[in-house]
Amino acid sequence: MIPDPDAEKPEDWDDRATIPDPEAQQPEEWDAEEDGEWEAPSIANPDYQGRWNAPLIDNPDYQGQWTPPSHKNPKYVSDPDWYATESPIAHVGIEVWQVQAGSLFDNILITDDAEVAQ
């Protein structure tokens, strides 16, 4: 949906939230030289209809929900043993979310042997 580009705000639409009070009168003791130009206090506009927005219409250029293009990668090779490595593991990354500081991790053991883990 898009705003209708052909829609126009009605002539009688009043989008001022406040207006000068039409019943207010300048005080008799008001001195323009000393007090500056007098301005009537503002009141809520009884004809205020809110901010005008053009009505929404269907987008004529809409082509449906976007989906990413899908094509095969000719260089892709499936490797079910991608995690197996001949070289020793040199680093371990651990992501921990905690409220208080002070947790330490040391001597991390990575093995697939249950007896070694005991």
All heavy atoms as an XYZ file, in Angstrom:
948
protein
N       0.842     -1.172      0.000
C       0.000      0.000      0.000
C       0.897      1.248      0.000
O       1.889      1.300      0.701
C      -0.904      0.017      1.222
C      -1.792     -1.212      1.402
S      -3.052     -1.406      0.177
C      -4.265     -0.268      0.701
N       0.512      2.213     -0.790
C       1.262      3.461     -0.886
C       0.268      4.620     -0.800
O      -0.913      4.453     -1.083
C       2.066      3.557     -2.198
C       1.134      3.499     -3.416
C       3.129      2.476     -2.268
C       1.823      3.822     -4.731
N       0.744      5.814     -0.382
C      -0.148      6.967     -0.390
C      -0.574      7.296     -1.814
O       0.221      7.213     -2.753
C       0.704      8.095      0.191
C       1.822      7.422      0.902
C       2.040      6.112      0.209
N      -1.832      7.651     -1.981
C      -2.370      7.986     -3.304
C      -1.706      9.265     -3.795
O      -1.860     10.335     -3.193
C      -3.883      8.163     -3.214
C      -4.538      8.389     -4.565
O      -3.800      8.462     -5.574
O      -5.778      8.468     -4.618
N      -0.927      9.208     -4.896
C      -0.251     10.416     -5.370
C      -1.214     11.452     -5.950
O      -0.871     12.625     -6.066
C       0.708      9.885     -6.453
C       0.146      8.579     -6.872
C      -0.611      8.032     -5.702
N      -2.430     11.041     -6.294
C      -3.402     11.971     -6.866
C      -4.283     12.631     -5.808
O      -5.048     13.539     -6.120
C      -4.302     11.249     -7.878
C      -3.493     10.699     -9.057
O      -2.482     11.332     -9.411
O      -3.870      9.638     -9.584
N      -4.187     12.181     -4.566
C      -5.035     12.735     -3.501
C      -4.540     14.125     -3.113
O      -3.336     14.394     -3.105
C      -5.016     11.816     -2.288
N      -5.473     15.003     -2.817
C      -5.138     16.353     -2.383
C      -5.847     16.648     -1.071
O      -6.968     16.203     -0.839
C      -5.565     17.374     -3.440
C      -4.799     17.253     -4.738
C      -5.225     18.300     -5.753
O      -5.997     19.225     -5.382
O      -4.793     18.191     -6.912
N      -5.184     17.428     -0.232
C      -5.774     17.795      1.047
C      -6.991     18.675      0.801
O      -6.930     19.617      0.000
C      -4.741     18.526      1.896
C      -5.241     18.871      3.286
C      -4.128     19.292      4.221
C      -3.672     20.683      3.977
N      -2.792     21.189      5.045
N      -8.113     18.387      1.464
C      -9.315     19.217      1.280
C      -9.050     20.672      1.669
O      -8.249     20.959      2.556
C     -10.344     18.579      2.215
C      -9.854     17.197      2.465
C      -8.364     17.257      2.355
N      -9.735     21.572      0.999
C      -9.565     23.012      1.248
C      -9.902     23.386      2.686
O      -9.259     24.242      3.283
C     -10.462     23.818      0.295
C     -10.071     23.706     -1.163
C      -8.827     24.500     -1.484
O      -8.566     25.504     -0.807
O      -8.111     24.100     -2.414
N     -10.931     22.740      3.262
C     -11.383     23.117      4.600
C     -10.649     22.357      5.707
O     -11.004     22.471      6.878
C     -12.903     22.897      4.730
C     -13.298     21.444      4.529
O     -12.496     20.672      3.964
O     -14.402     21.079      4.963
N      -9.617     21.592      5.380
C      -8.884     20.817      6.391
C      -8.018     21.757      7.212
O      -7.197     22.493      6.696
C      -8.006     19.777      5.706
C      -7.479     18.775      6.689
C      -6.393     18.904      7.489
C      -8.037     17.506      6.975
N      -6.233     17.800      8.242
C      -7.236     16.913      7.953
C      -9.133     16.807      6.498
C      -7.490     15.655      8.459
C      -9.383     15.559      7.009
C      -8.584     14.996      7.974
N      -8.218     21.765      8.512
C      -7.456     22.629      9.407
C      -6.534     21.743     10.232
O      -6.987     20.979     11.074
C      -8.403     23.429     10.308
C      -7.685     24.537     11.046
O      -6.452     24.629     10.942
O      -8.367     25.315     11.737
N      -5.241     21.832      9.982
C      -4.308     20.978     10.697
C      -3.517     21.731     11.769
O      -2.452     21.298     12.176
C      -3.370     20.253      9.736
C      -2.638     21.184      8.802
O      -2.784     22.410      8.934
O      -1.914     20.683      7.926
N      -4.076     22.833     12.243
C      -3.467     23.563     13.366
C      -4.069     23.032     14.654
O      -5.290     23.048     14.829
C      -3.733     25.056     13.259
C      -3.155     25.705     12.006
C      -3.560     27.149     11.895
N      -5.027     27.232     11.795
C      -5.753     28.310     12.085
N      -5.156     29.410     12.494
N      -7.061     28.296     11.954
N      -3.231     22.532     15.560
C      -3.720     21.972     16.827
C      -4.215     23.067     17.768
O      -5.152     22.859     18.530
C      -2.631     21.157     17.501
N      -3.585     24.237     17.713
C      -4.011     25.356     18.562
C      -4.193     26.589     17.690
O      -3.574     26.722     16.627
C      -2.975     25.664     19.662
O      -1.734     26.005     19.054
C      -2.784     24.471     20.591
N      -5.037     27.484     18.178
C      -5.277     28.745     17.481
C      -5.288     29.860     18.515
O      -5.499     29.612     19.709
C      -6.628     28.728     16.716
C      -7.794     28.454     17.676
C      -6.593     27.710     15.592
C      -9.164     28.615     17.057
N      -5.061     31.102     18.093
C      -5.177     32.211     19.040
C      -6.626     32.327     19.538
O      -7.573     32.147     18.776
C      -4.789     33.445     18.223
C      -4.041     32.913     17.046
C      -4.579     31.548     16.790
N      -6.790     32.601     20.820
C      -8.119     32.722     21.423
C      -8.823     33.935     20.816
O      -8.385     35.071     20.983
C      -7.991     32.877     22.929
C      -9.325     32.861     23.646
O     -10.371     32.832     22.964
O      -9.326     32.858     24.886
N      -9.947     33.712     20.090
C     -10.625     34.844     19.448
C     -11.312     35.773     20.454
O     -11.590     36.929     20.144
C     -11.650     34.172     18.524
C     -11.859     32.814     19.084
C     -10.589     32.439     19.772
N     -11.562     35.291     21.669
C     -12.242     36.116     22.676
C     -11.264     36.863     23.577
O     -11.676     37.673     24.400
C     -13.167     35.239     23.515
C     -14.275     34.604     22.692
C     -15.151     33.682     23.515
O     -14.939     33.581     24.743
O     -16.037     33.051     22.927
N      -9.976     36.589     23.439
C      -8.983     37.255     24.284
C      -8.816     38.703     23.853
O      -8.889     39.026     22.667
C      -7.651     36.516     24.191
N      -8.631     39.557     24.829
C      -8.427     40.977     24.549
C      -7.147     41.431     25.219
O      -6.774     40.929     26.279
C      -9.606     41.799     25.060
C     -10.913     41.475     24.345
C     -12.057     42.334     24.870
O     -11.869     43.142     25.765
N     -13.229     42.135     24.304
N      -6.513     42.394     24.588
C      -5.276     42.927     25.143
C      -5.574     43.637     26.452
O      -6.505     44.443     26.540
C      -4.656     43.904     24.142
C      -3.361     44.512     24.620
C      -2.722     45.362     23.545
O      -2.928     45.154     22.368
N      -1.949     46.342     23.984
N      -4.821     43.354     27.500
C      -5.049     44.040     28.781
C      -4.816     45.550     28.646
O      -3.987     45.986     27.843
C      -4.007     43.411     29.708
C      -3.565     42.151     29.044
C      -3.767     42.346     27.588
N      -5.556     46.301     29.414
C      -5.450     47.761     29.333
C      -4.072     48.251     29.758
O      -3.578     49.239     29.231
C      -6.524     48.413     30.218
C      -7.917     48.215     29.691
C      -8.963     48.863     30.604
O      -8.596     49.670     31.471
O     -10.138     48.551     30.415
N      -3.440     47.552     30.705
C      -2.139     48.009     31.201
C      -0.973     47.539     30.312
O       0.188     47.760     30.625
C      -1.905     47.542     32.646
C      -1.834     46.039     32.836
C      -3.197     45.369     32.998
O      -4.247     46.032     32.999
O      -3.195     44.150     33.122
N      -1.282     46.902     29.187
C      -0.230     46.405     28.288
C       0.455     47.579     27.596
O      -0.175     48.432     26.992
C      -0.850     45.478     27.230
C       0.205     44.729     26.468
C       0.804     45.118     25.324
C       0.774     43.479     26.812
N       1.712     44.193     24.917
C       1.719     43.153     25.827
C       0.583     42.588     27.857
C       2.462     41.995     25.853
C       1.315     41.430     27.879
C       2.247     41.136     26.885
N       1.768     47.631     27.716
C       2.558     48.689     27.089
C       3.426     48.028     26.011
O       4.350     47.275     26.321
C       3.435     49.390     28.124
C       4.224     50.542     27.531
O       4.006     50.873     26.349
O       5.067     51.099     28.259
N       3.135     48.293     24.744
C       3.836     47.647     23.637
C       5.318     47.973     23.645
O       6.147     47.126     23.292
C       3.211     48.065     22.309
N       5.679     49.176     24.063
C       7.091     49.538     24.102
C       7.827     48.758     25.184
O       8.964     48.353     25.005
C       7.252     51.042     24.353
C       6.868     51.897     23.166
C       7.077     53.384     23.455
O       7.795     53.712     24.418
O       6.511     54.191     22.713
N       7.170     48.563     26.306
C       7.811     47.899     27.437
C       7.621     46.379     27.388
O       8.550     45.615     27.680
C       7.210     48.459     28.737
C       8.005     48.114     29.960
C       7.456     48.831     31.175
O       7.386     50.078     31.155
O       7.089     48.130     32.119
N       6.436     45.926     27.009
C       6.109     44.501     27.062
C       6.252     43.790     25.713
O       6.165     42.566     25.650
C       4.671     44.314     27.564
C       4.481     44.886     28.954
O       5.429     44.790     29.760
O       3.392     45.405     29.235
N       6.417     44.532     24.642
C       6.494     43.926     23.314
C       5.118     43.789     22.707
O       4.097     44.160     23.296
N       5.058     43.263     21.501
C       3.778     43.114     20.817
C       2.930     42.068     21.534
O       3.408     40.988     21.875
C       4.022     42.696     19.367
C       2.757     42.630     18.546
C       3.025     42.232     17.103
O       4.173     42.382     16.643
O       2.078     41.767     16.459
N       1.660     42.404     21.750
C       0.761     41.491     22.457
C       0.291     40.378     21.532
O      -0.016     40.602     20.363
C      -0.458     42.252     22.996
C      -1.386     41.382     23.785
C      -1.238     41.008     25.078
C      -2.592     40.782     23.327
N      -2.272     40.207     25.467
C      -3.127     40.046     24.404
C      -3.278     40.793     22.117
C      -4.308     39.339     24.303
C      -4.457     40.077     22.021
C      -4.967     39.354     23.110
N       0.309     39.164     22.055
C      -0.204     38.019     21.315
C      -1.270     37.347     22.153
O      -1.103     37.150     23.360
C       0.917     37.009     21.027
C       1.976     37.534     20.090
C       3.070     36.500     19.846
O       2.902     35.344     20.283
O       4.078     36.859     19.234
N      -2.363     37.000     21.509
C      -3.455     36.323     22.220
C      -3.000     34.934     22.648
O      -2.238     34.272     21.939
C      -4.676     36.221     21.312
N      -3.452     34.459     23.800
C      -3.096     33.110     24.223
C      -3.715     32.070     23.278
O      -4.737     32.319     22.644
C      -3.686     33.009     25.632
C      -4.714     34.070     25.720
C      -4.306     35.144     24.762
N      -3.080     30.927     23.201
C      -3.567     29.861     22.321
C      -4.571     28.982     23.043
O      -4.470     28.751     24.244
C      -2.400     29.000     21.840
O      -1.531     29.760     21.047
N      -5.525     28.489     22.276
C      -6.506     27.526     22.790
C      -6.543     26.351     21.815
O      -6.064     26.437     20.688
C      -7.914     28.142     22.928
C      -8.425     28.632     21.567
C      -7.931     29.262     23.960
C      -9.894     29.017     21.567
N      -7.111     25.240     22.263
C      -7.254     24.076     21.389
C      -8.176     24.445     20.227
O      -9.209     25.081     20.410
C      -7.818     22.896     22.171
N      -7.795     24.040     19.055
C      -8.581     24.335     17.862
C      -9.776     23.380     17.795
O      -9.593     22.168     17.674
C      -7.700     24.163     16.615
C      -8.396     24.568     15.341
O      -9.577     24.880     15.331
N      -7.655     24.553     14.257
N     -11.003     23.895     17.870
C     -12.170     23.009     17.829
C     -12.355     22.347     16.466
O     -13.006     21.311     16.366
C     -13.344     23.929     18.159
C     -12.870     25.307     17.838
C     -11.391     25.298     18.041
N     -11.774     22.919     15.417
C     -11.904     22.337     14.073
C     -10.726     21.441     13.699
O     -10.631     20.981     12.568
C     -12.017     23.456     13.024
C     -13.249     24.311     13.232
O     -14.271     23.768     13.705
O     -13.188     25.516     12.932
N      -9.831     21.195     14.671
C      -8.641     20.395     14.397
C      -9.044     18.965     14.077
O      -9.753     18.313     14.828
C      -7.703     20.422     15.603
C      -6.443     19.618     15.443
C      -5.526     19.925     14.456
C      -6.166     18.557     16.297
C      -4.361     19.205     14.316
C      -5.000     17.834     16.167
C      -4.092     18.157     15.182
O      -2.937     17.435     15.040
N      -8.596     18.481     12.935
C      -8.937     17.125     12.494
C      -7.723     16.220     12.497
O      -7.799     15.077     12.046
C      -9.537     17.180     11.084
C     -10.790     18.010     11.009
C     -11.258     18.195      9.576
O     -10.732     17.600      8.652
N     -12.251     19.037      9.404
N      -6.599     16.684     12.968
C      -5.386     15.893     12.970
C      -4.576     16.136     11.709
O      -4.976     16.884     10.826
N      -3.438     15.486     11.657
C      -2.572     15.628     10.490
C      -3.220     14.905      9.317
O      -3.681     13.780      9.451
C      -1.219     15.002     10.813
C      -0.196     15.242      9.774
C       1.179     14.729     10.229
N       1.862     14.255      9.048
C       2.388     13.064      8.893
N       2.313     12.204      9.882
N       2.965     12.715      7.781
N      -3.216     15.560      8.159
C      -3.841     14.944      6.991
C      -2.872     13.982      6.338
O      -1.689     14.274      6.151
C      -4.249     16.021      5.984
C      -4.970     15.438      4.801
C      -6.281     15.114      4.735
C      -4.406     15.116      3.531
N      -6.578     14.596      3.503
C      -5.434     14.586      2.735
C      -3.150     15.203      2.985
C      -5.245     14.155      1.439
C      -2.949     14.776      1.689
C      -3.995     14.263      0.929
N      -3.368     12.806      6.012
C      -2.587     11.810      5.284
C      -3.376     11.394      4.061
O      -4.593     11.195      4.134
C      -2.321     10.583      6.152
C      -1.429     10.893      7.328
O      -0.402     11.523      7.175
N      -1.842     10.477      8.511
N      -2.674     11.238      2.961
C      -3.338     10.765      1.748
C      -3.808      9.328      1.967
O      -3.137      8.551      2.647
C      -2.370     10.824      0.566
N      -4.955      8.969      1.415
C      -5.422      7.588      1.569
C      -4.459      6.622      0.874
O      -3.768      6.990     -0.078
C      -6.796      7.587      0.898
C      -6.839      8.812      0.057
C      -5.877      9.785      0.636
N      -4.410      5.402      1.378
C      -3.515      4.403      0.816
C      -4.205      3.657     -0.325
O      -5.397      3.365     -0.267
C      -3.093      3.408      1.891
C      -2.315      3.998      3.067
C      -2.013      2.924      4.101
C      -1.032      4.652      2.598
N      -3.421      3.361     -1.343
C      -3.929      2.589     -2.472
C      -2.970      1.421     -2.708
O      -1.841      1.410     -2.217
C      -4.037      3.443     -3.760
C      -2.659      4.000     -4.158
C      -5.041      4.564     -3.585
C      -2.621      4.639     -5.532
N      -3.407      0.424     -3.464
C      -2.535     -0.686     -3.817
C      -1.393     -0.175     -4.686
O      -1.591      0.653     -5.571
C      -3.303     -1.766     -4.585
C      -4.285     -2.508     -3.694
O      -4.036     -2.591     -2.483
O      -5.295     -3.009     -4.215
N      -0.191     -0.679     -4.439
C       0.983     -0.281     -5.199
C       0.935     -0.971     -6.562
O       0.994     -2.194     -6.647
C       2.248     -0.681     -4.446
C       3.507     -0.193     -5.119
O       3.478      0.257     -6.256
N       4.617     -0.299     -4.418
N       0.843     -0.211     -7.649
C       0.763     -0.840     -8.968
C       2.064     -1.542     -9.367
O       2.051     -2.411    -10.232
C       0.453      0.326     -9.908
C       0.900      1.541     -9.186
C       0.755      1.244     -7.724
N       3.185     -1.193     -8.738
C       4.467     -1.809     -9.079
C       4.815     -2.999     -8.185
O       5.901     -3.569     -8.309
C       5.594     -0.772     -8.977
C       5.411      0.365     -9.975
O       4.846      0.107    -11.054
O       5.827      1.494     -9.664
N       3.910     -3.379     -7.270
C       4.191     -4.478     -6.339
C       4.293     -5.793     -7.100
O       3.419     -6.146     -7.871
C       3.087     -4.561     -5.284
C       3.310     -5.635     -4.253
C       4.358     -5.547     -3.357
C       2.462     -6.731     -4.177
C       4.563     -6.525     -2.404
C       2.657     -7.717     -3.223
C       3.710     -7.600     -2.342
O       3.910     -8.569     -1.394
N       5.383     -6.511     -6.895
C       5.614     -7.762     -7.607
C       5.541     -8.968     -6.688
O       5.974    -10.052     -7.060
C       6.989     -7.722     -8.276
C       7.104     -6.615     -9.290
C       8.515     -6.518     -9.857
O       9.411     -7.255     -9.476
N       8.702     -5.592    -10.770
N       5.039     -8.813     -5.502
C       4.943     -9.919     -4.552
C       6.095     -9.883     -3.564
O       6.991     -9.058     -3.651
N       6.054    -10.819     -2.605
C       7.080    -10.862     -1.575
C       8.417    -11.230     -2.214
O       8.495    -12.146     -3.029
C       6.705    -11.874     -0.501
C       7.650    -11.871      0.659
C       7.149    -12.730      1.818
O       6.042    -13.231      1.766
N       7.966    -12.900      2.826
N       9.471    -10.528     -1.804
C      10.788    -10.754     -2.370
C      11.363    -12.061     -1.852
O      11.266    -12.383     -0.667
C      11.717     -9.605     -2.008
C      13.087     -9.758     -2.578
C      13.482     -9.420     -3.833
C      14.243    -10.283     -1.924
N      14.815     -9.700     -4.006
C      15.309    -10.240     -2.838
C      14.478    -10.782     -0.665
C      16.583    -10.675     -2.542
C      15.748    -11.226     -0.358
C      16.785    -11.171     -1.294
N      11.960    -12.811     -2.734
C      12.697    -14.010     -2.347
C      14.077    -13.913     -2.970
O      14.232    -13.478     -4.114
C      12.006    -15.298     -2.835
O      11.809    -15.218     -4.230
C      10.668    -15.495     -2.150
N      15.106    -14.320     -2.230
C      16.457    -14.220     -2.781
C      16.635    -15.207     -3.928
O      16.036    -16.280     -3.925
C      17.354    -14.570     -1.595
C      16.496    -15.348     -0.683
C      15.091    -14.854     -0.883
N      17.440    -14.841     -4.904
C      17.668    -15.775     -6.002
C      18.392    -17.016     -5.488
O      19.244    -16.938     -4.610
C      18.534    -14.986     -6.981
C      19.111    -13.874     -6.200
C      18.171    -13.598     -5.077
N      18.014    -18.155     -6.004
C      18.604    -19.418     -5.561
C      19.238    -20.100     -6.755
O      18.577    -20.385     -7.746
C      17.505    -20.295     -4.956
O      18.050    -21.536     -4.581
N      20.545    -20.345     -6.651
C      21.236    -21.064     -7.704
C      22.326    -21.920     -7.073
O      22.842    -21.618     -5.998
C      21.808    -20.110     -8.761
C      22.694    -19.045     -8.197
N      22.209    -17.896     -7.633
C      24.038    -18.967     -8.079
C      23.199    -17.145     -7.216
N      24.331    -17.777     -7.466
N      22.677    -22.981     -7.712
C      23.667    -23.920     -7.199
C      25.060    -23.308     -7.251
O      25.408    -22.585     -8.177
C      23.634    -25.200     -8.015
C      22.299    -25.893     -8.006
C      22.434    -27.195     -7.307
C      21.105    -27.933     -7.382
N      20.590    -28.295     -6.148
N      25.870    -23.626     -6.236
C      27.263    -23.205     -6.197
C      28.091    -24.316     -6.822
O      28.205    -25.407     -6.257
C      27.701    -22.956     -4.756
C      29.124    -22.485     -4.653
O      29.862    -22.470     -5.629
N      29.525    -22.103     -3.438
N      28.701    -24.083     -7.975
C      29.447    -25.153     -8.634
C      30.701    -25.576     -7.863
O      31.207    -26.668     -8.059
C      29.812    -24.557    -10.000
C      29.733    -23.091     -9.813
C      28.709    -22.856     -8.747
N      31.196    -24.742     -6.942
C      32.402    -25.076     -6.186
C      32.103    -25.767     -4.856
O      33.023    -26.118     -4.128
C      33.209    -23.798     -5.928
C      33.714    -23.144     -7.193
C      34.500    -21.895     -6.888
C      34.961    -21.232     -8.174
N      35.675    -19.988     -7.910
N      30.812    -25.964     -4.535
C      30.449    -26.573     -3.254
C      30.790    -28.059     -3.252
O      30.491    -28.785     -4.195
C      28.956    -26.394     -2.976
C      28.497    -27.122     -1.740
C      28.806    -26.636     -0.483
C      27.772    -28.307     -1.838
C      28.404    -27.303      0.652
C      27.364    -28.982     -0.705
C      27.686    -28.476      0.536
O      27.284    -29.140      1.657
N      31.431    -28.506     -2.176
C      31.746    -29.917     -1.985
C      31.291    -30.301     -0.585
O      31.692    -29.679      0.396
C      33.269    -30.177     -2.137
C      33.591    -31.634     -1.865
C      33.752    -29.747     -3.494
N      30.463    -31.321     -0.487
C      29.982    -31.773      0.809
C      31.101    -32.506      1.542
O      31.799    -33.344      0.973
C      28.784    -32.713      0.624
O      28.376    -33.199      1.875
N      31.301    -32.170      2.821
C      32.325    -32.807      3.633
C      31.719    -33.152      4.987
O      31.652    -32.301      5.873
C      33.528    -31.875      3.792
C      34.676    -32.517      4.559
O      34.582    -33.728      4.873
O      35.660    -31.811      4.846
N      31.263    -34.412      5.170
C      30.628    -34.774      6.445
C      31.601    -34.780      7.616
O      31.177    -34.748      8.773
C      30.061    -36.165      6.175
C      30.837    -36.696      5.024
C      31.276    -35.513      4.225
N      32.906    -34.816      7.361
C      33.898    -34.837      8.443
C      34.636    -33.505      8.541
O      35.828    -33.461      8.847
C      34.903    -35.972      8.193
C      34.250    -37.335      8.222
O      33.326    -37.522      9.032
O      34.653    -38.205      7.418
N      33.946    -32.418      8.331
C      34.583    -31.103      8.323
C      35.194    -30.742      9.670
O      36.139    -29.971      9.757
C      33.599    -30.017      7.903
C      32.460    -29.840      8.858
C      31.268    -30.458      8.810
C      32.428    -29.002     10.000
N      30.480    -30.073      9.856
C      31.177    -29.167     10.617
C      33.335    -28.123     10.588
C      30.809    -28.505     11.775
C      32.966    -27.452     11.739
C      31.711    -27.654     12.314
N      34.681    -31.318     10.739
C      35.160    -30.997     12.084
C      36.416    -31.783     12.446
O      37.128    -31.428     13.374
C      34.070    -31.284     13.116
C      33.580    -32.712     13.060
C      34.205    -33.701     13.778
C      32.503    -33.061     12.244
C      33.779    -35.018     13.694
C      32.070    -34.361     12.164
C      32.717    -35.346     12.894
O      32.295    -36.631     12.814
N      36.694    -32.890     11.751
C      37.866    -33.708     12.052
C      39.112    -33.018     11.518
O      39.141    -32.541     10.395
C      37.715    -35.088     11.425
N      40.143    -32.984     12.347
C      41.381    -32.325     11.935
C      42.574    -33.113     12.441
O      42.512    -33.745     13.498
C      41.433    -30.873     12.450
O      42.662    -30.287     12.045
C      41.307    -30.786     13.945
N      43.631    -33.083     11.690
C      44.858    -33.774     12.089
C      45.687    -32.905     13.030
O      46.406    -33.409     13.874
C      45.683    -34.126     10.845
C      45.003    -35.095      9.905
C      44.821    -36.469     10.524
O      45.709    -36.915     11.282
O      43.790    -37.106     10.247
N      45.597    -31.603     12.877
C      46.402    -30.708     13.702
C      45.727    -30.493     15.060
O      44.508    -30.565     15.176
C      46.592    -29.372     12.992
O      45.350    -28.758     12.770
N      46.525    -30.259     16.089
C      45.926    -30.040     17.413
C      45.156    -28.719     17.461
O      45.457    -27.777     16.744
C      47.135    -30.005     18.345
C      48.277    -29.630     17.477
C      47.973    -30.175     16.107
N      44.181    -28.674     18.342
C      43.380    -27.454     18.517
C      44.192    -26.473     19.340
O      44.684    -26.813     20.425
C      42.041    -27.772     19.196
C      41.217    -28.676     18.277
C      41.288    -26.494     19.527
C      39.925    -29.155     18.887
N      44.319    -25.271     18.836
C      45.145    -24.274     19.511
C      44.310    -23.262     20.282
O      44.788    -22.656     21.232
C      46.017    -23.548     18.499
N      43.051    -23.066     19.890
C      42.219    -22.048     20.531
C      40.799    -22.569     20.712
O      40.329    -23.377     19.916
C      42.178    -20.768     19.687
C      43.511    -20.160     19.471
N      44.343    -20.544     18.446
C      44.179    -19.203     20.152
C      45.458    -19.841     18.494
N      45.381    -19.021     19.527
N      40.137    -22.071     21.749
C      38.737    -22.403     22.005
C      38.002    -21.097     22.265
O      38.459    -20.276     23.058
C      38.587    -23.341     23.226
C      37.123    -23.579     23.542
C      39.305    -24.648     22.988
N      36.880    -20.900     21.594
C      36.066    -19.712     21.831
C      34.862    -20.069     22.672
O      34.165    -21.040     22.400
N      34.611    -19.310     23.711
C      33.460    -19.538     24.598
C      32.725    -18.220     24.742
O      33.331    -17.200     25.092
C      33.899    -20.031     25.990
C      34.649    -21.357     25.861
C      32.691    -20.170     26.904
C      35.202    -21.865     27.153
N      31.437    -18.254     24.503
C      30.623    -17.063     24.701
C      29.775    -17.272     25.950
O      28.990    -18.210     26.024
C      29.715    -16.816     23.504
C      28.873    -15.578     23.669
C      27.990    -15.306     22.461
O      28.106    -16.000     21.453
O      27.173    -14.384     22.566
N      29.970    -16.431     26.942
C      29.257    -16.551     28.213
C      28.570    -15.235     28.501
O      29.191    -14.172     28.467
C      30.227    -16.896     29.364
C      29.497    -16.976     30.686
C      30.935    -18.206     29.085
N      27.286    -15.303     28.820
C      26.560    -14.112     29.246
C      26.374    -14.214     30.740
O      25.831    -15.197     31.246
C      25.206    -14.025     28.553
C      24.481    -12.782     28.920
C      24.622    -11.550     28.378
C      23.481    -12.646     29.938
N      23.797    -10.651     28.959
C      23.076    -11.295     29.939
C      22.905    -13.489     30.846
C      22.129    -10.808     30.808
C      21.951    -12.996     31.711
C      21.571    -11.672     31.681
N      26.839    -13.223     31.462
C      26.704    -13.247     32.915
C      26.457    -11.839     33.426
O      26.802    -10.864     32.785
C      27.942    -13.856     33.562
C      29.217    -13.071     33.299
C      30.408    -13.732     33.935
O      30.361    -14.902     34.271
N      31.475    -13.001     34.127
N      25.889    -11.781     34.616
C      25.570    -10.502     35.220
C      26.733     -9.978     36.050
O      27.012     -8.792     36.068
C      24.284    -10.612     36.075
C      23.977     -9.301     36.753
C      23.128    -11.054     35.225
N      27.434    -10.880     36.726
C      28.543    -10.463     37.580
C      29.864    -10.932     36.986
O      29.957    -12.027     36.443
C      28.378    -11.038     38.981
C      27.141    -10.511     39.680
C      26.968    -11.145     41.053
O      27.601    -12.116     41.366
N      26.095    -10.559     41.850
N      30.886    -10.125     37.110
C      32.199    -10.476     36.600
C      32.888    -11.437     37.557
O      32.481    -11.613     38.708
C      33.038     -9.212     36.424
N      33.955    -12.079     37.088
C      34.747    -12.906     37.980
C      34.848    -14.358     37.572
O      35.578    -15.113     38.194
N      34.153    -14.788     36.544
C      34.263    -16.175     36.101
C      35.561    -16.360     35.329
O      35.920    -15.545     34.493
C      33.083    -16.562     35.211
O      31.901    -16.502     35.951
N      36.270    -17.453     35.621
C      37.508    -17.781     34.933
C      37.382    -19.174     34.341
O      36.793    -20.067     34.943
C      38.697    -17.740     35.891
C      38.968    -16.400     36.567
C      40.080    -16.546     37.596
C      39.365    -15.360     35.538
N      37.943    -19.366     33.169
C      37.972    -20.667     32.519
C      39.436    -21.035     32.309
O      40.213    -20.238     31.775
C      37.237    -20.634     31.178
C      35.768    -20.354     31.322
C      35.286    -19.053     31.308
C      34.874    -21.396     31.477
C      33.943    -18.800     31.442
C      33.526    -21.147     31.606
C      33.058    -19.849     31.598
N      39.813    -22.243     32.711
C      41.190    -22.681     32.570
C      41.196    -24.191     32.368
O      40.291    -24.894     32.835
C      41.986    -22.301     33.826
C      43.476    -22.400     33.614
O      43.905    -22.543     32.460
O      44.214    -22.339     34.609
N      42.217    -24.705     31.696
C      42.377    -26.145     31.484
C      41.138    -26.756     30.841
O      40.488    -27.629     31.406
C      42.701    -26.863     32.794
C      44.008    -26.371     33.381
O      44.910    -25.987     32.649
N      44.107    -26.395     34.693
N      40.798    -26.328     29.668
C      39.644    -26.838     28.928
C      40.047    -28.119     28.221
O      41.058    -28.166     27.516
C      39.144    -25.786     27.926
C      38.667    -24.557     28.689
C      38.035    -26.353     27.053
C      38.369    -23.376     27.830
N      39.281    -29.179     28.422
C      39.559    -30.474     27.817
C      38.567    -30.738     26.701
O      37.360    -30.664     26.910
C      39.457    -31.581     28.874
C      39.600    -33.010     28.364
C      41.003    -33.240     27.842
C      39.225    -34.002     29.441
N      39.088    -31.068     25.536
C      38.239    -31.430     24.401
C      38.617    -32.848     24.008
O      39.761    -33.105     23.613
C      38.434    -30.459     23.223
C      38.059    -29.042     23.665
C      37.610    -30.907     22.034
C      38.299    -27.995     22.628
N      37.677    -33.768     24.127
C      37.958    -35.168     23.823
C      36.696    -35.875     23.392
O      35.588    -35.399     23.646
C      38.576    -35.886     25.041
O      38.883    -37.233     24.682
C      37.610    -35.899     26.213
N      36.880    -37.021     22.739
C      35.743    -37.875     22.418
C      35.841    -39.194     23.188
O      35.123    -40.127     22.938
C      35.647    -38.125     20.916
C      36.886    -38.800     20.360
O      37.851    -39.009     21.129
O      36.896    -39.116     19.166
N      36.756    -39.233     24.177
C      36.959    -40.433     25.000
C      36.383    -40.180     26.381
O      36.876    -39.312     27.119
C      38.446    -40.742     25.059
C      38.746    -42.062     25.755
O      37.820    -42.631     26.378
O      39.890    -42.521     25.658
N      35.363    -40.938     26.765
C      34.700    -40.745     28.052
C      35.632    -41.027     29.222
O      35.548    -40.387     30.273
C      33.459    -41.633     28.155
N      36.558    -41.976     29.083
C      37.470    -42.303     30.188
C      38.468    -41.187     30.420
O      38.819    -40.882     31.562
C      38.177    -43.630     29.897
C      37.230    -44.807     30.020
C      37.976    -46.127     29.893
O      39.185    -46.158     30.143
O      37.311    -47.097     29.546
N      38.921    -40.546     29.357
C      39.845    -39.427     29.513
C      39.147    -38.257     30.204
O      39.732    -37.553     30.998
C      40.409    -38.992     28.134
C      41.217    -37.714     28.250
C      41.236    -40.081     27.525
N      37.873    -38.090     29.917
C      37.108    -36.991     30.509
C      36.870    -37.199     31.994
O      36.622    -36.250     32.721
C      35.771    -36.850     29.792
N      36.954    -38.456     32.468
C      36.745    -38.728     33.916
C      37.892    -38.125     34.682
O      38.005    -37.789     35.726
C      36.653    -40.238     34.171
C      35.437    -40.858     33.525
C      34.126    -40.468     34.168
O      34.062    -40.085     35.333
N      33.055    -40.539     33.416
